[in-house]
Amino acid sequence: MRQMTALLAAVAVALSATPATASAASPEREIATGLTHPWAIGFLPDGSALFTERDSARIMSVRGGVVREVQKITEAKPNGVQSGLLGIAVSPKYAVDRTVFIYYSTETDNRIARLKLGQPPQPIVTGIPLGQRRVGGRLAFGPDGHLYATTGDAMRPELAQDPNSLGGKVLRMDRNGKPVRGKSLVYSLGHRDPQGITWDSGKRLYVSESGESTWDELNLVEQGRNHGWPICEGKCGKPGFVDPIVQWHTEEATPSDLGYARGHLYMAANLGKRLWKIPVRDGKPGTPEALFVGTYGKLRAVEPARDGSIWISSTNGAGTDKIVSFTP
């Protein structure tokens, strides 16, 4: 981890997020309760939603307040810490191909699979490093129609700087798990544990990332850029590395998922037990605002819905977790 001089530490504090007064926004309704670690949410064309439960390795659906199990991914092997059934992304052509993509842990690796619900998953990327912690796991389709994935360093920091490792990266692939147009599967490197990924209205890519013990990050990501871990944690200004656009102390964030709506990024904070609302314009952030501080405990998933609401999930303990929605 980066060793900072007193002067650099003072500068970093000055550049870190200074929250505005917590918003009075309140949820419109509870979507689902009594869940077991709902990790990711994806909407289907009919307005219903799928979500993953990390520790039960189940894909669930919710529609009109009714929650049901769709499929248990028996290939997923949760470790009770951070591995299990993680990300889910609905194909942009779901109405035709009836396909979703999932990210899950096995006994030997993390992998990405293509899935028609009710059928066995078909792995398209294997060999993503496995660790008890720092496994990344978010999936999302970008505005370019390609699938993106975030991967952690699996508690081996050196992997983040290794171009031959899939650990500590943002990956981009086609529907078959192959690099796009002959380019590398690795879209960006130097990440520790990125768990949130989204795009703004200008098609800019943002990634939220948990730090070691000092700084958590919101990064503006472009292809081929190096975000510094483990040489840098937070803003370090070293040549060859890209600094985050916002940083937080870990007790305020430990970020998970990330979404975009109406000119703002919404970042779930796990240990921070809040939802960060960050205005962005042309890739530049405004002052972050903390929502729902302590209201729902640890937050995990953030997914804007087609009706303009935003769904968020909490992950505090088996049977106590829920999904709620609010309108910004």
N, C-alpha and C positions, 0 to 999 in steps of 0.2 A: 504494500500500500504506500501511496505517496507520502513522503515526509515533507511537511511544509514549514517554512520559517515563520516566525511570529508575524512578519509583515504580510506574507502571502495569506496567512490565516485571516488576518484582519480584512484584507481585500476580499477574500472569499465570503466572509460573513456579510460584507457590504453588498455583494452581488447575489446573495441567496434570497429565497422567496420570503417576502414580508407579507403575511396574510392580511387581507382586509377583514372587517368585522364579519363574523359568521352570518350567513344569510338566514332569513326567516322562512325559506322555502320548505314546504312540507309535502310528503308523499300524497298522491291522489288515492292510492289504494295498495293493499297487500295483494300481490299476485299469487304467491304460493308460500306456504309455511310448513314447518316440520321436516325440512330438507336436511341432507347430509353433504355438506361442503359443495354447494353449487358453484362450479368453477368458471364456466363459460356459457354464454347465451347466444343463440342464433335464431333469426326469424325466418319462417317459411313464407312463400308467396301468399298463402291464404290468411296471413296475420297471426297464426299460431306460432309458438316458439318451441325450440328444443333447447335443453340445457344439459350439461354434463355434471355428474356428481363424482368428484375426484376419488373419494375413498370407497364408494360402493361400486365404482366402475360402470355406472348405469347412464344411459341416455334417457332423459325424461322429456315429456311434452307437456305443455300447458296451453289450454284454450278455454276461454270462458270460465276461468276459475277452476277447471278440472285438470288435475295433475295425474299423469299415468306413466308407467314405465314403458318405454318403446323397445329397448334392447339393453342387455348387459354385455359388455365387451369382456368376454372371458379371457382374452389374450392380455388384457391390462393387469398389471400386478402392483397394486398400491402398496407403499411401504409404511403408511401411517404417518409420514412426515411431509414430504412434498411431492412425491411421485404418485402416479396413478393415471386416471383418465382426465385429461386436461382440456386442451382447446378443441373447439368445433367451429367449422366454417361451412356455411351452406353454399352450394354451387350457385353461381349467378344464373345458371340455366336449369335450376332445380325443377321447374315446371315440366321440362322435357326429359332431363336425365335422372331425376330423382336421386341425386347423389349429394352426400355431405363428406367432409374431410375431418378427420380426428387426429389428435396428438395424444399418445399414451406411452406409458412406461411398461417394459417387459422386465424379466429377470436379468437381462443383459444389456439393454439399451433403451433409449427413447426412439419412437418412430412416428411417422406420419402415414396415414392410410386413407384410402378412398373407400367409401362405404355406401351401399344401398341398404337402407334400413331393413333390418330383419335378416340380412345376409352376413356372412363373415367379412371382416375388414380385409382389404387388399393393400398391403404395405407398398408405399411408393418411395419412401425414404427411410432407410434403416441406419443403425450405427451412430445415432446422435448420442453423445456421451451420457451415461447414467450416473447419478450420484444421489445420496440421501437428500441433498438440498441443491438449490440453484439449478433447476432443470428447465427454466423458461416455460415454453409450452403454448404460447398464444398463436392462433391461426387467424388469418383474415385475407380476403380477396381484395386486391388493390384496384384502383380505377383503371389500371392497364389490363385488367382481367386475369392477372396471374396471382398465384397463391403465395403468401408470405408467411413465414414462421419465425418465432423468436426462440433461441436456444440459450441455456445457461452454461456456465463453465464447469458444472458438475463438481464444484469444490476443488477444481484444479485450475487455478488462475492462469497458468501458462497456456492453456488451450485457447484462451480468448485471442492471443496474438499469433496462434499457429494457423496459417492459411490452409493447411491440410486437414485441420480438424473442423468438425461441424459444431463444436462447442463454443459458446460465447459469441454467437453470431446472430444476424438477421439473414434468413435465407429467402431466396425467391426462386420459384419453380413453375413449370407448367403443370397441367392436370395429371401428368404421369410421373411427376417428381423429378423431371429433367431440367437442367439449366435452360434459361430462356435465350433463344437465338445464339446458342453456342457460348454464352458468357458463363461465368462461374456461378455455381449454386450459392456461393457466399455473396450476399449483397452488401453487408457491412460487417466489421469486426471490432474487437476490443470492447465487448460487452460482458458484464458480470452475470446478471440475472434479469434480462429484459422480459417483462410479462405483459406489457400493453403495447398495442400498435393500432394506429388509425391515420387517416388522411383528412386534410382540411379541404375546403371548397376549391382551393387552388392546386389540389393534387399533391400537396407536400406531405411527406411521411414523417410522423412523430412516433417515438418509442419511449415508454417509461421504464425505468431501470432501478433496481435496488442496489444500494452501495454496501460496502463492508460494515462500517460502523460510524462513518462521519457524514457522507453526503449521498442522498438519493437524487436521481436525475430525470429530467425531461429533455430528450434529445431530438433535434431536427436531423433526420437521417437522409443521406444521399448515397448513391451507389459508389462503392469503393472506399468510403471514408472509414477512418480508424478512430474509435471513440475512447481509446486510451487505457482501458483496464488491462492488466493490473498496475501499469505505470502511473496512471492517473485515477483518482476517485474524485468526482466533482470537477470544478474548473481548475485547470492547472496551467494553461497557457503555453504548453510545450509544443515546439514545432512538430508537425506531422500528425498531431492529434486534434480532434474536434471537441471543443468544450460543450457541455450541455447549455441549453438556453435558459433553463431554470434549475436550481438545486434546492434541496430541503435537508434539514437535519433528519436523521433516520427516525427519531421518535415522532416526527410530524408526518411521516409519509410511509416508508417501506411500500412503494407503490406496486399495484397489480395492474388491472386492466385500464384501458384508455379509450375514450370515445370522443366524437366531435359532433357538435350541433350548434347552429345559429351563431357562428363566430367564436365559439368557446370550446376548449378541450375540457373534458371531465375525466379526472384521474382518481381511481379508487385507491385509498390508503389502507393498508392492512393494519400495521401496528399503530398508525396515526389515527385510525378509527374515525375517518371523515372522508368526504368527497371533495377533492380540489377542483375548483372551477377557474380556468385560466383563459382569459381573452387572448386571441392571437389574430394578428393582421400581417399579411405578407411574410409569415414566418417569424414574426417578432412578438414576444409575449408581453402582456400587460401584467397588472398586479394580481396574483392568485387570491382567490377567496375560498374560505373553508365553509363547506355545507355539512349539515347533519353531524356535527362534532359529538362523538360519543353516543349518538342516537341508536345506531344499529351495530355498534362494535366494529369488528374487522370487516372491511369491505373488499370484495374480490372482483366481481364482473361488472362491467358497464356496457350497456348496449342501447343506443338510440333506436326507438321504434318508429314505424312509418307514420303513426298518428301524432308525432311530435313530442311524445313523452320519452323519458329515459328510464330504462330498467337497471336496477343495481341489485347485487346479491351480497348477503352477509355470510361469513364463514367463522362462526364462533364455537361450534361444537355440534356433534351429531344430534339431529332431531330438533335443534334450536334455530337452525338457519332458515333464511327466507329470501324471497325476491319481492321487491317493492318497486313501484313506479312513481315518478313525479314529473311535472311539467315545468321546464325552466322558466 
